[in-house]
Amino acid sequence: GIYLGARLAPRLDGYLDVEMARGNGISHASGLAGVTNGDVLRQGTADLGSGPYVARAFLRLTLPLGSDVDAVTRGVDQLAETVATKRIEVSAGKLAASDLFDVNRYANSTRTQFMNWGLFQNTAWDFAADTRGYTNGLAVSWVTPRVALRAGSFQMPRQANGNVFDSDLRRARGDNVELTLTVLPGSGAVRLLAYQNHARMGDYRVALTRALATQTRPDIVADDTPGRRKRGVGLSVEQPLADDGETGAFLRMGRDDGTTESFAFSEVEGHLSGGVQLAGNHWSRRLDRIGVAALRHTINDAHREYLAAGGTGFLLGDGALRYGPETFVESYYRAQVGPNVQIGPDVQYVRNPGYNRDRGPAWVTSLRANVRY
């Protein structure tokens, strides 16, 4: 990827990210709700092309509400600048909703931290996105040192896991609200998220009833109806423990109503995860990191019955189902090699892949390199 940013006017920044992704995940990133590599695409590059694409192209307007300021360091999609500690931020354009919501210091980047989908994001948050994870929309944030309130609305695709956005914003959008409280010791934070998606979704119960009446396998896509809704909530906690916050712990919980089709992220209705990050200060490798975390996914009764009856989603479907919660344990080591290279192994254990007790357990091992300048 190439990540560009510029100051366009006082208090107004513009960002443009161009990326290129190649290769496929295990089984083309299907068969698991917690896909084991967050950088792979669900459909593989054959459906999307293997050339460069615009990932983000957005503007950020910052309006100060006081005279106290903080320095913000340079990073991806962040210019080095001084910002008011009390401010309003407005972001608009093409971006990832997960850039703004459900962030967590210790579990937020598949390129440098945990790789599993359920450990860099709350998988019960079916956030608005195309197959690559990006969308178009607007978000407004009110930020203070102790409290922040963020609201955003983003385009939904026309079909589950689709790449064409629905232009009927009245009946197709993802609305999100998040409250952040920096109230824990050592600048630890608690984030409370609520969302409601409007989209051309199917209903698991309706699809099952229709299949029973016609003596066929249920097909959630055949039941797609404009304007249906999915609601959910999420909790994210980050707690620094030592080493200027580089050693710390995290917790995530999430739940959505699960009546309507899993549409944009993963096939999960219940999410519980937690883990720790340990800084390398303790073994004379100050910039190295170790992470260990566990994850549990569940789905509700209607989704279970749909899969058990032979139904398929964009990630799951074995033709049958002997249900069990999908659980993971993941551990990584990240070694800093010079100023611009990070490299290290990642190991994941999964039990009941795709919520099926007749599959697994499985081990997935990876070697990851990250080069940035």
N, C-alpha and C positions, 0 to 999 in steps of 0.2 A: 504494500500500500504506500501511497504518497499522500501526506496530510498537510494541507496548506491553510494558513490563516493570515488575515490582514486586518488592520484597523482602517475601516472605511470612512469613518467620521467620528467626532467625539462621542464616546460611549457606545459606538456601534461597531461590532466586529463581524467579519464574514469568514466562513470556513468552507473548504472544499476538500473532500476526501475521495481519492480514486484508488480502487482496490482491484486485485485479480486473484481468484480462487480456483485451484485445480485439484483434481483427485476426488475420490469418493470415500465416504465412511464405510464401516463394516456393514455389509448387506445394504449398501446405498443408504446408510443412516436410517434403517427401519428395524422393527422388531423390539425396540426398547422405547419406553417413555423417557428414560434418562439416557439419551444418546451420549456415548462416551467421549466424543470430541466436539466441542462447541464451535470449531471453525469449519466443520464440513457442512455441506448443503444437503437438505433432505432428498432432493431429486437428483443430485449429482450434476456435474457440469454439462452432461449431454443435453439436458433440457434447457439450460440457461445460457449456454455458450461458455467458452473458456477464456474469453478476452477480458480486457479491463472494463470496469463499470463504475459509475458514480455511486458511491455509497452514501455520502452526505453532501448536501449543499444548502447551508442554512445561515441565517443571520441571528445574532444575539445582541439585544439592546439592554444596557444596564443603566438604571436610573437610581442615583444615590438618594438615601433618605436621611442621611446624617453626615457628620464630619469625620467620625472615626473611620480609619481605613486599615485594610490588611493587604499584604503582598501575596499575590497568587503566582506560583511558579509555572514555567513553561511546560507544556505537555501536549499530547494529541488533542486537538480541538480546544486548546486553551493557550492564549497568548500570555506571556509574562506581563503582569500589570498590577496596578494597585486599585483595589475596589473598596467601596464603602462597606462596612460591616453590616449596616442596615441598608437594604436595597431592594429594588424590584428588577427581576430579569425576565425578558421576553425572548423566547426562542421560536423561530418560525422557518419552515422549509422542509427539506428532506433530511431525515435523521433517524435514529433509533430511539423508540420510546424508552428503552432500557438505559439509554445514556442519562436520562433525567430521573427516572423512578426506580425504586428498589435497588439503589446502589448500596454496596457494602465494602468497607475497606479491605476485608480479608477474604472475600469470595465474590469477585466481580469481573475478573478478566480471564478468559479461557487461554490467553496467550502467555500469561505469567503466573496464574494461580491454578485453581482447580479446573479441570477440563470438562467434567460432566455437566450436561445442561442444567441439572438440578442443583449444582453447586456454584454456578456463577449467576443464577437467576432463580426467582421463585417460579417453578414450573406450573403452579396452580394459577398464576397470572397469565392468562391467554392474551398477551399483549398484541396490539394491532401491528401487523408487519407483513411484508411479502416473504417469499421463500428465503431470501438472504437475510431477513431480519430488519429491514428498513421500511419506513413509511413517510407520509407527508402529514404535517400538522402544525399545531400551535400550542405552546406551553407558557404559562405565566407563573412566576415564583416570587413570593414575598419572603425575604431572607433576613434573619437577625442572628446574633451570636448564639442564642439558646433555642430559638424556635424558627422553623421554616414551614411554609405552606405552599404547595405546588399543585397546579391543576393543568391538565392538558387534554386535547382531543385530537385524534389521529384517524387517518383513513384505514378502512378495513379492505381486504381483498374480496373479489366477487365470489370466490369459492375457497374452500379450505385449502391451506398451503398454496394459494395461488399467487401469481405475479402481476395480475391486472387488478387495479384498485376499483372499487365501486364508487361511482360519482354521486350516488344518491345519498348525500350526507345526512339527510333527515332520518334515513333508515339503515345507514351503514357507516358506523364510526365507533371508535373506542374512546370512552371517556374515563379519565383517571384523576383521582385526588389523593394526595399524600401529605401527611403531617409528620415532620421530623422534630424530635425533642432531643437536644443535646444536654442531657440531665444526668448521665451516668458518670462515675468517677473517671478522671483522665480523658475527658472529652468523648466519652462513650455516647452512642446515639441509639435512639429507638425510632423506627419509622413505621407508621401505620398507613397502609394503602387500601383504597377501595376502588373498584372499577366496575364499569358496565359496558359491555359490548353490544352493539346493534349490528346485525349482519344477516346475510342470506343463508341462514343455518338450518340444518335438519334437527329434528327432535328424536331422541333415542326411543322413547315410548311409542311415538307415532309410527316410526319405522318398524318397530317390533310388531305392533298391531296390524299394520298393513301386510307384513310378511306372513303372519299367522293366517290372515284371511285369504291370502293367495297361495299359501303353501310354497313360498320361495324364501331365499335367504334375505335378511333385512339389508337395505341399502340406504344409508343415511344421506347420501348425496341426492338420491331421487326425491327425498322429502324436503330439500332446501326451499325455504320460504322467506321472502324479504321481511326485514323488520323484527325478527326474533331477537331475544336478548339472552345474555349470559352475565351473571353478577358474581363477584368474588371479593375476598379480602385477603390481606397479607400483613405479616409482621416481620420486620427485620431488625436485628439487634447486633451492634458491634461494640466490643468492650476491649479497649487497650489494657494490657497487663504489665508491660515492661518495655525497656529498650526504646523509649520515646514513641511508644505506640506500635513499633514494628513487630512486637510480640503481642498477640491478642487472640480473642475468641469471637465467634459469631454464632448466631441462631437465626433460622428462618422458619416461619410457619405460614401456610396458605390454605385456602379453601375456596372452591367455587361451587355454584349450585349444580352443575353437571347435567342438567336436564337437556341442554342443547349441545350440539356437536362441538367437539374440540376443533378449533378452527385455524389458529395462527401460530401457536408455539408448540405445545406438546399435548399428549393425551393423559392428563393428570387432573384429578379433582381435589386430592388431598396431598399436601406437601409438608414434610418435617425434615429439617437438616440442621446440622451444627458441626463445628470443628474449631481447630486452632491453627494459627500460624506462629512459627518460632523463628526469630531472627538469629543469624549466624554469629552474632557477638559471642555466644557461649562456647564456640569451638574455633575462635580466631578467624572467622570468615564473615566479617561484618555485613557484607552485602548479600550473602546467601540466605535462602529461606527454605524451611520445611513446612509442609501443610499436611494435616490429617483431618478427614471429615467423614461423616456418615449421613446417609440420605434414605428417606422412606417415602414412596409414592403409593397412593391408593386411588381407586376410582369408585364411583357410586353404583348402586344396584342396577340402574337402567343401563349404564355403560357396560357393566359386567354381563348382563343378560344379552345385550346386543352382540358382544364379542363371542359369547358362548354359543349363540345361535348361528354363528358363521359370518357375522357382519365384519366389515373391515373399516378402518380409519386410514388417515394418511401416513400413520406410523405402524399401526398394530393390526393384527388379524391372523389367527392361526387356523381358523375353521372350527375351533372348539376352545374351551377354556376351563381349566381347573384352577380357580382363582386363588392368588396369594399376593400380598403386598410386594411390590418391587422394591428391593433394598440394595444399597450400594455402600461400599467403603472405598475411599480413594485416598492415596498418599502421593505426594510429589516432593522432589528436591529440585531447587533452582540454584544453580551455581553461576555466579557472576565471573565471566572470563574477560578481563579488560573492561574498558568503559562502555562497549557497545554490544556485547554478546552475552546471552544467558543460555545455559544448556542444562538439561537434567532429565532423569527418568520420572515416569508417572505410572502407577499401578492402581488398577481398579478391580474390585471383586463385586459381582452382581449375583443376587439370588432372586429367583422367580422372574426371569426376563419377560417383559411384556405381560406381567401379572399372572404368568402361567407356571404352576407348580410342576408341570411336565417338562419344563425347559430349564437348562442350567443345572447347577451354578456355573458361572463362567468367570474367567480372568482375562483382563485386557491390559497389556503392557505397552507403553509408548516411550519414545525418546524424543524430546522436544527441544528445538533450538529457536531462539528469538534474536534477531539481529536488527538493531535500530540505531539511527544516527540523527 
